[in-house]
Every structure is written in C-alpha cells, then in structure tokens.
Amino acid sequence: MENACICVSEKLNDIVALVTPNEKMLRVLAAELGKKNLTREQLCADPQVQKAVNKAVTKTCASAGLHRCETPVRVHLCAEEWLPDNDLLTAAFKLKRRNVLQFYQKEVEALFNQLAASR
C-alpha cells in the first residue's frame, strides 16, 4: 500500500478505505492470480484483485490488534497515484484528506451503498 484514506459514514458504523496500491506488490499479486498482462487500472478494477487486497487489509488489521470497528469492511483500489501535482498530497507528501474524499466521492458513496444494501 502506498497511501490509504479511511472513510466513515454518518449512517453506518462500518468504515471503508481508499487505497493506492504499491506498484511492485500489485505486480506480485497479479502474477499470483495469473493476471500479469493487465494494466494498473485493470488490476485495480479486477474483482479478484480487490478481494485479495481486502483480505490482506483485514489480516493486517487483525495482526496489528485492531478491533473490528477499526478495520475497513470494504476497500477501493485507486489506480491514480496520489501526488502533490494532482493536489491529493501536500508538497511534504501528506494526505489532503478533503481533496481525496472529494476526488473519490462517487466511489466512497458506492462503497457505503453496497454496505447498506447488504444488510
């Protein structure tokens, strides 16, 4: 994972995450899943890749001792790199949370709508 942004909802107790995958690790996962020929964008949108990353995030959170309420239930893989040039990070490479949430508003809403529908 290069960067992550945790998102909360006023209506749901669960959290979701926006994640920019590390390119090297994404390629390792792609090879494991037999998807070496896909682009970064295709890999980020691939359901198998998303499921594997979701599972890895859950496992990492559990091994770090996080409670269930502190663990993202769903993860959106962001194909775009977060950089100061696209105004998603500061010049010191710190997250511009408001800009990230605005940029991915539709994706965050979709994640929470999926959660609400699954209940």
C-alpha positions in Angstrom: 0.0 0.0 0.0 1.4 3.4 -0.9 -1.4 5.5 0.7 -4.7 4.9 2.4 -7.6 7.1 3.4 -10.2 5.8 5.9 -13.8 6.9 5.3 -16.7 7.0 7.7 -20.4 7.3 7.3 -22.9 9.2 9.5 -25.4 6.4 8.9 -23.3 3.2 9.2 -20.9 2.1 11.9 -18.5 0.4 9.5 -15.5 2.1 7.8 -14.2 1.8 4.3 -10.8 2.7 2.8 -9.4 4.2 -0.3 -6.0 2.6 -1.1 -3.3 3.3 -3.7 -1.5 0.0 -4.1 2.2 -0.3 -4.2 3.1 -1.0 -7.9 5.6 -3.7 -7.1 3.3 -5.5 -4.7 0.4 -5.1 -7.2 2.5 -6.8 -9.9 3.4 -9.7 -7.5 -0.3 -10.2 -6.7 -1.1 -10.0 -10.4 1.4 -12.8 -11.1 0.0 -14.9 -8.3 -3.5 -14.5 -9.8 -2.4 -15.1 -13.4 -3.2 -11.5 -14.4 0.3 -10.3 -15.4 -0.9 -8.8 -18.7 -3.4 -6.4 -17.1 -2.7 -2.6 -16.7 -2.7 -1.0 -13.3 -6.2 0.4 -14.0 -7.5 -3.0 -14.9 -5.9 -4.6 -11.9 -7.4 -2.1 -9.5 -10.8 -2.7 -11.0 -10.5 -6.5 -11.1 -12.8 -8.3 -8.5 -10.2 -11.0 -7.7 -7.5 -8.4 -7.0 -9.9 -6.4 -4.9 -10.9 -9.4 -2.9 -7.3 -10.4 -2.3 -6.4 -6.8 -1.1 -9.5 -6.7 1.1 -8.4 -10.0 2.7 -4.8 -8.7 3.2 -6.1 -5.5 4.8 -8.3 -7.4 7.2 -5.5 -9.8 8.1 -3.0 -6.9 8.7 -5.5 -5.1 10.8 -6.2 -8.2 12.9 -2.5 -8.9 13.4 -2.0 -5.3 14.5 -4.6 -5.8 17.2 -7.2 -3.5 15.7 -10.8 -4.1 16.7 -13.5 -5.0 14.1 -14.8 -1.4 14.2 -11.3 -0.1 13.3 -11.0 -2.4 10.3 -12.2 -1.3 6.9 -15.1 -3.6 5.7 -14.5 -2.6 2.0 -11.5 -1.3 0.1 -11.5 0.7 -3.1 -8.2 0.4 -5.1 -7.3 3.7 -6.6 -5.5 3.4 -9.9 -4.4 7.1 -9.8 -1.2 7.9 -7.9 -1.7 10.4 -5.1 0.8 13.3 -5.7 1.2 17.0 -4.9 0.8 17.5 -8.7 -2.8 16.3 -8.6 -3.5 18.0 -5.3 -4.1 14.8 -3.4 -0.9 15.2 -1.3 0.9 18.2 0.1 4.4 19.1 -1.0 5.6 17.1 2.0 3.6 14.1 0.7 1.0 14.3 3.5 -2.6 13.4 2.6 -5.0 16.1 1.7 -8.0 14.3 3.1 -10.6 16.7 2.0 -9.3 16.7 -1.6 -9.1 12.9 -1.7 -12.6 12.5 -0.4 -13.9 15.0 -2.9 -12.0 13.3 -5.8 -13.3 9.9 -4.9 -16.8 10.9 -3.7 -18.7 8.6 -6.1 -16.5 5.6 -5.1 -17.0 6.2 -1.4 -20.7 6.6 -1.8 -20.8 3.4 -3.8 -18.9 1.5 -1.1 -21.3 2.7 1.6 -24.3 2.0 -0.6 -23.1 -1.6 -1.1 -22.7 -2.0 2.7 -26.2 -0.6 3.3 -27.7 -2.9 0.7 -26.0 -6.0 2.1 -27.8 -5.5 5.5 
